Amino acid sequence: ERAGYFHSEMELIFETFQLVEVV
């Protein structure tokens, strides 16, 4: 459960980082 939540959060951060990189 906790690992899944952490993975989801990491994916969100990674997506946000990519967005910032594009801008």
PLY file of the C-alpha trace (Angstrom):
ply
format ascii 1.0
element vertex 23
property float x
property float y
property float z
element edge 22
property int vertex1
property int vertex2
end_header
0.00 0.00 0.00
2.62 2.51 1.07
4.94 1.53 -1.79
2.15 2.06 -4.32
1.41 5.50 -2.90
5.09 6.44 -3.00
5.38 5.25 -6.60
2.33 7.31 -7.57
3.78 10.40 -5.90
7.13 9.86 -7.63
5.40 9.60 -11.01
3.53 12.85 -10.31
6.77 14.64 -9.41
8.51 13.25 -12.49
5.68 14.44 -14.76
5.77 17.88 -13.17
9.55 18.02 -13.62
9.19 17.19 -17.31
6.59 19.92 -17.67
8.92 22.46 -16.08
11.77 21.28 -18.29
9.68 21.91 -21.43
8.71 25.43 -20.35
0 1
1 2
2 3
3 4
4 5
5 6
6 7
7 8
8 9
9 10
10 11
11 12
12 13
13 14
14 15
15 16
16 17
17 18
18 19
19 20
20 21
21 22
